[in-house]
Amino acid sequence: MAVDASLLRRVNTQVTLKALRVEGVATLTRLGRITGLSRQTVEAVLDELAGRGWVREIPPDGGAMGRPARRFGFRADAGFVAGVDIGANKILVALGDLNGEVVAWERVSVSAEAPASERLEIARRATLACVDAAGVPRTRVWAVCAGTSGVVDRSGRVSLSIVLPGWTGVDLAGLAGGWFGCTGLAANDANLAVRAEHWRGSAQHAADVVYVLAGHRIGAGVLIDGQLHRGRTGAAGEIGALRQVAWEGAATRLLDHGEAGTVFDAARAGDADAIEAVEGFAERLAIGAAALVLAIDPDLLVVGGGYSRAGEVLLEPFRRHLTELCLGVPEVVTSTLGDESVALGGVRLALDHVEREVLGL
């Protein structure tokens, strides 16, 4: 049977590029050993990749004796991806290279009452400022992924938002991609946060994960077998839509006693009213989390969002109520990424796209 030469070249390119990304820097001999390809084939692939700007030849060490081996490295700065967290009160942008290393951050405030057009313009300017501050040409941004509250469908359009004014119907992916003339992506903030935790946070060791975003609003994201589960319409994890869960308004009841940080501090100090307020919030949080735990039976439950900074003051009653409601309670931990998780999840999702659609991995 005849072998398609173009397909063979693509396969050779993919395995060589993948090996080089893992190795960082490698010689022709080393790459040939890893890939099983001949030295001549590996050399031809590397020359092609160098022509695309994805690979560079590393100059030999000055003190090397004899003819030095040719060494090559993957150019992580050949392209960049941006993750943008568009929240009620802040815009947070992370710019990552092709290895996923964040090279720049940009944070700006935004009013919770800002109309959609104003919020989008602030996000656009913040993302451009982040790229410019890093000294990266705008043409090298290959993908942008925006995260936001609400239901985001598979096309990247916000199909429902009850938090941000005028947000329902916004083509977030299309608009974000237009900032740089590149691919635009969009996803629910809790979905991006759980992706980030699995990539570089508390959930690296787990395959099935429930992430609960606990803050002024409550949301959830789910990983199954290490893969983000969005559902048919992008609404997977929207347990709060069920009024019996009582997630809507849970934070408001807590805030009736003062600023969240103040209430948690007072509870930590033994104030009876604050302890009662935190207890009520933890119980309502646990009801929704229990529904997800019973449905998925995850390895791990991560509590993230702004309220996760309370630590054991919140986690102790949360675990207790969860135990009362579940057949078996998974390991429960707090996020290690804090409020950077959504932007980092955007970087990861954008990088997934680049690796698949551009690098062919």
N, C-alpha and C positions, 0 to 999 in steps of 0.2 A: 504494500500500500504506500502511495506517495505521501511524503511528509510536506505539509505546508511550510515553506521557508519563512514566511512572515510570522506565522504562529510560533515557529521554533525560535526566531529572534526575540519575540516578545517574552517567551518563557525564559530564555537565557538572560534577558535583561532583568526580568523580575527577580530571579533567584540570585543574580549577582548583586543587584541593588539591595535586596533584603539582607544578604550576608554582610554587605559593607555597612549598612545602617547598624547592624548588631555589633560588628567589630569596631566601628568608629574609624580606625585606620588599619589598613591591611596591605600586605604585599600581594603581587600576582600569584605567587606560589600558594600563599595562605588561602586566597579566594578560590583558587582552583581546587584545593583540597576540600574546602567546605562545600562548594557547589557541585563538584564532580565534573566540571567542565575543563576542557583543555586550556593550556596557558594562552594559546593563540585566540581562542574564543573569548576568554575573559578579557584579554587585552583589547580586542575589538569592541566589546561591550563597554568597557571603561572609556575608551576613546569617544564612543558615541555619547555616553552620559556626560563626559566632560564638555562635549560640544553643546549639550543642552544647558550647561551650567550647574548640573547637579552634583558633579564629582570634581575634585581637584587632585592634582598630583602633589604629593608632599616632597619638598626638596630633601635630598639626602643629608645626613649628619656630616658636618665638616671633618670629623675625625675618623670616619669610616675607612677601613683598609680595603683595597681592591675595588671592583666594580660593585657599587651599592645596588641593592634590590630596589626596584621601583615600588613606591608606596603610594596608596591612594586613600583619600578620605571623602566621606559624604559631606556635601555642603548644606548644612542645616540652615544657612542664611540665604539659600537660593530663593526661598519663598517664606511667607509668613501667614499666620491665621490670627483672627481676632475673635475673642469672646466678649460679649457685651451684656451686662446685667442691667436691664431697664426696670427699675423698681419704682415704688411709689414716692420715695424720698431721695433716691440716689441713682446715679448712673455710674457703673464701675466697668472699666474696660481693661482687658488683659491682652497683650500682644505676644504670641508665641512663635518660635521658629519651627522648622520642620521636624525637630526632635521633641517638640512640646515644651521646650524651656521658655519660660516667660521672660521677655527682655524689657518690657515696659508696662506700667500701670497708669491709669488715669481715673481719677474719682472726682465727680462733681455732684452738687446737690440739685434737687429739683423739687418744686412744690407738689404736694399730693393732689392739689386741685388743678395742676397745669393741664391745658387741653392737649389732645393727642398730637397736634401739629407742633406745638411748642416742645413737648417731651421728645418727639422724634428729632427735632432740630438740635436740641441739647445733646442727645445721644450721638447724632452724626458729628457734631463739632468735637465732642469728647473723643470719639474714635479716631478722627483725623488728627487731633492733637496728640494722642498717644503714639500714633504711627510717626508723626513728624518729630516728636521728642526723642524717639528711638533712632532717628536718622535713617529710617527705612524708606526707600522710594515707594510711593503709593502703588506703583504698578507691580510691586512684589507681594502685595497682599492678595492671596489666592482664594481665600474664603473668609466670610464673616458669619458668625452664629450669634443670634440674639436670644436672650432668655427673658421671660416675663411671666407674670402671674396670669392665671386664666387658662382656658382650653385653647391649645394651638394645634391645628390639624396638620396632616402630613405634608401639605403644600407650604406650611409656614405661615398660614393666615390665622389670626386670632379669631376663633369662632365664637368665643364667649369670654367676657371679662366684666366682673362686677366691682373691681377694685379701682381701675384706672379710667378716668373720664374719657369717653369717646373711643375707647380702645377696641371694642368689638367690631370685627370686620377689617381691621388694619392688616394689610399684606406686609407683615413684618419682615419676612424673608426677602421678598422682592425689594423692599426699600433698603434694607441693610446691604444687600448685594450691590445696589445702585451707588452706594457711597464710594465704591472703588471699581465699579465695573467688573465685579467678580461674582462668584457663586454666593448667594445668600441663603442662610438657613435660620430657622427659628424653632424654639421648643419651650415648653413649660419650665419655669424656674426650678421646681422641685425635681423634675426629670434630669435637668442638667446637673443639679447638685448631687444626685445619687450617682450619676456617671463620674463626676469628679472624685467623689469619695472612693469609688471602686478603683479609679486610676491612681490617685496619689494620697488618699486620705484614710479614714478609719476602716473602710470596707475592702481593702486590697486583698485580704485573705478569704473573702466570702464570695459565693456564687449567687445565692438568692438573698436579696437585700430589700428591706423596706426602709425608706428614708422619710422621716417626718420633719417638715420645715415648721418650726415653732417660733412664731413672732407675732407681730400685730395682726397677721393673718396666718392661717394654718393650711398647709398643703402636704402632699405626699408624692413620692416617686418610687418606682419599683424596678428592680433588676431581677431577671430570671435567667439562670445559667450564665450570668455575667453580661447579659444583653438587656439594654433598656427596653422596657415594655410600655409602649405608648397606648396600645389598644386601637380599635377600629377607627375612632374619631379623634384620638389624642387625649381622651378624657380619663385614661386609666389612672387610678389613685385619687380621683376627685371624690373621696368619701364624704367630704364636707358638704356636698350637695344634698346629702340625706339629712333632713332636719333633725331626725332622732339622734344623730351623732352629736349634735350641739357644738360643732366646731365653729360655726358662724356665731360670733358674739362672745366666744370664750375669752379672747384677749380683752375685749371691752370690759367684761366683768372684773378681770384682774386689774385693769387700769383704773377702775373706779376707786381703787385704794392708793393710787399714785402712779408715778412713772415705774415701768417694769423693773428696772435695775434697783430702784429704791425699795420696792416691795420685796424683791428677792433678798436684798441685803437685810431688811428688817426681819424677814423670816429666818434668815441665817442667825440673826442675833437673838431670836427667841420671841419676837413680838407675836402675840396670840392672833390678832386680826390678820396680820400678814401671812402667818402660817395657814390660817383657814382659807385665805384667798388663793394661795399657791396650791393648797390641797384640792380646791375646787377646780382650778385650771388643770392640774395634773390628771384629775379624774376624767374630765371632758376630753383631754388629749388622749388618754388611754382608751376611751371607748372607740374612737375612730381607728386608732392604731391596732386595737384588738381585732377589729373587723378584717383588716389587711393581714394580720398575722394568722388568723384562723383560715383565711382564704389561700394564703401562699405558703404558710409554714416555713418562713425564711431562716437562713443561718444567722442573720444579724439584723438588728434594728438600730438605725442611726438617728439620733435626735440632733437636728441642725437648726439653722436660723438664729436670729439674735438672742432668743431666750435660752438657747443651749449654753450660753456663757454662765448661766446660773449654776451649772454643774449639779452636784448631788442634792442641792436644795430642791431642784425640780426632779431630778432623776429618781431619787429615793421614793417619793410618793407615786411617781409615774410607774416605776417597776412594780410597786405594791399593787396598784390598781390593775395593771396589766396582768399580773399573776392571778388575780381574782376572776378575770374575764376569759383567760386563755387556757386551752388544754395543756399547752407547753410553751413556756416563755423562751424566746431566743436570747442570745447575748444582746444586751442593750448598752450602747456607748454614745458618747457625744461626738460631734463632728470635730475633726482636727483642722478643718479648712476655714471655719468661721464664715464670715460674709463674703469671702472670696470664692466660695464653692460654685456659685452659678456662673460667674465669668470663666472660671477654670473649666467647668463642664462645657461651656461654649467653645473654648479652645480645643478641647478633646473631640467634640462632635465635628467641628470644622476640620480638624486634622484627620479624622476618620474619612471624611469625604475626599480630602486631598490625597491621602494614601491610596484610596480605592480608585478614584476617577482620574487623578493626574499622575501619580507615581506608579499606578498599576499594581499595587500590592494587595 
